[in-house]
Amino acid sequence: MGRLKKEINTKQNPADYWNQRFSNEGKIWGHKPSSTAIYALDLFQKYHIKKIFIPGAGYGRNSKLFSNHNFDVVGMEISEIAYNIAKTYDNKTKFILGSILDIPLNEEFYDAIYCYNTLHLFLREDRIKFLRNCYIQLKPNGFIYFVVFSDKEQSFGKGKQIEENTYESKPGRPTHYFTEEDIIEHFKDYSIIETGIVEDQENHGESGFHTHTLRYIFAQKKQKIQC
């Protein structure tokens, strides 16, 4: 696998890719929140979480669920078009326009991070940077709930292979498919509370409903020992 090229067909800026999609398709996945957000909501209430960070917030369909249940929510989105939709669609959430790879942006810290179908859109080096930045933004003993594409997904193995279990599923967009071992390794800085497979249905508008087979992880931040 080491000989695989780490180049995709284009060097398209991710913001350009998502701006084009949201411009053409609007609220791509409909109005209802993901079933994983509904499950995360129950967990966050159980653990008395108050302040949530949502990287890759899109147009706010998941953040709105949390803000409507009186959580203090901050969402980050790379697409300016989605960001502008989100500010109107979910006016209780504070949205930040920018790249997840640029955080930490400020001195805000969070009780929990909910991240839906975003981490798998990065190559390994950027996935590690993404998770490092999220770790920094969490309060001591904070929680994460991440949802990613799994190796059980129908599109697994399709397209040009770029890294191990990573394919260019659409032109200019790499997708990494997580195995159970893979997701545990990525989140080694956390004490895992729960992992699993979930089927999540999305509304793709004119093309109808589509079911994704996803992995999720719910875990708590470990405190690193200072030497």
Residue pairs with C-beta under 8 A, 6 or more apart in sequence:
1 163
1 164
4 161
4 162
4 163
4 164
5 162
6 123
6 162
6 163
7 162
8 160
8 162
8 168
8 172
8 173
8 174
9 160
9 168
9 171
9 172
10 171
10 172
12 172
14 78
14 99
14 121
15 78
15 79
15 80
15 99
17 172
17 173
18 78
18 79
18 81
18 82
19 79
19 80
19 81
19 82
21 28
21 79
22 28
22 59
22 79
22 81
22 82
22 85
23 81
25 205
26 85
27 59
27 61
27 85
27 89
28 58
28 59
28 204
28 205
29 58
29 61
29 202
29 203
29 204
30 61
30 202
30 203
30 205
31 61
32 61
32 203
33 61
33 62
33 64
33 65
34 61
34 62
34 116
34 147
34 200
34 202
35 198
35 200
35 201
36 116
36 145
36 147
36 198
36 200
36 214
36 216
37 62
37 65
37 66
37 114
37 116
38 65
39 198
39 216
40 114
40 145
40 218
41 65
41 66
41 69
43 143
43 145
43 218
44 52
44 66
44 71
44 111
44 112
44 114
44 143
44 145
45 69
47 112
47 143
49 71
49 111
49 112
49 143
50 71
50 72
50 111
51 71
51 72
51 73
51 74
51 109
51 110
51 111
51 112
52 66
52 71
52 72
52 73
52 74
52 110
52 111
52 112
52 113
52 114
53 73
53 74
53 75
53 76
53 108
53 110
53 112
53 113
53 114
53 134
53 137
54 62
54 63
54 66
54 73
54 74
54 75
54 76
54 93
54 113
54 114
54 115
54 116
55 75
55 76
55 100
55 103
55 113
55 115
55 118
55 130
55 134
56 76
56 77
56 78
56 100
56 115
56 116
56 117
56 118
56 121
57 63
57 75
57 76
57 77
57 82
57 86
57 93
57 95
58 77
58 79
58 82
58 86
59 77
59 82
59 85
59 86
59 89
60 75
60 85
60 86
60 89
60 90
60 93
60 95
61 89
62 114
62 116
63 73
63 75
63 86
63 90
63 93
63 95
64 89
64 90
64 92
64 93
66 73
66 93
66 114
67 73
67 90
67 92
67 93
68 92
73 92
73 93
73 94
74 93
74 94
74 95
74 96
74 108
74 110
75 86
75 90
75 93
75 94
75 95
75 96
76 95
76 96
76 97
76 98
76 100
76 103
77 83
77 86
77 95
77 96
77 97
78 97
78 98
78 99
78 100
80 97
83 95
83 97
86 93
86 95
87 95
96 105
98 105
100 118
100 130
100 133
101 126
101 129
101 130
101 133
103 133
103 134
103 136
103 137
104 133
104 136
104 137
108 137
109 137
109 138
109 139
109 142
110 137
110 138
110 139
110 142
111 138
111 139
111 142
111 143
112 138
112 142
112 143
112 144
112 145
113 134
113 137
113 138
113 142
113 143
113 144
113 145
113 146
114 145
115 134
115 144
115 145
115 146
115 147
116 147
117 147
117 148
117 149
117 212
117 214
119 127
119 130
119 131
119 146
119 148
119 176
119 186
120 148
120 149
120 175
120 176
120 177
120 178
121 173
121 174
121 175
121 176
122 130
122 174
122 176
123 162
123 163
123 166
123 174
123 176
124 163
124 166
124 176
127 176
127 186
128 186
131 186
131 187
131 189
134 144
135 189
135 221
138 144
138 221
139 221
140 221
140 223
141 220
141 221
141 223
142 220
142 221
143 193
143 218
143 219
143 220
143 221
144 187
144 190
144 217
144 218
144 219
144 220
144 221
145 216
145 217
145 218
146 183
146 187
146 216
146 217
147 198
147 200
147 214
147 215
147 216
148 176
148 178
148 183
148 214
148 215
148 216
149 155
149 156
149 175
149 176
149 177
149 178
149 212
149 214
149 215
150 156
150 177
150 178
150 179
150 197
150 213
150 214
150 215
151 165
151 177
151 178
151 179
152 197
152 213
153 177
153 212
153 213
153 214
154 213
155 167
155 169
155 175
156 165
156 167
156 177
157 167
158 167
158 169
159 167
159 168
159 169
159 170
159 175
160 167
160 168
161 167
162 168
162 174
163 174
163 176
165 176
165 177
165 178
165 179
165 182
166 174
166 175
166 176
166 177
167 174
167 175
167 177
168 174
168 175
169 175
178 186
178 215
180 195
180 215
183 195
183 215
183 217
184 192
184 195
187 217
187 219
189 221
189 222
189 224
190 217
190 219
190 220
190 221
190 222
191 219
191 220
191 221
191 222
192 217
192 218
192 219
193 218
193 219
193 220
194 216
194 217
194 218
194 219
195 215
195 216
195 217
195 218
196 215
196 216
197 213
197 214
197 215
198 213
198 214
198 215
198 216
199 211
199 212
199 213
199 214
200 211
200 212
200 214
201 209
201 210
201 211
201 212
202 209
202 210
202 211
202 212
203 209
204 210
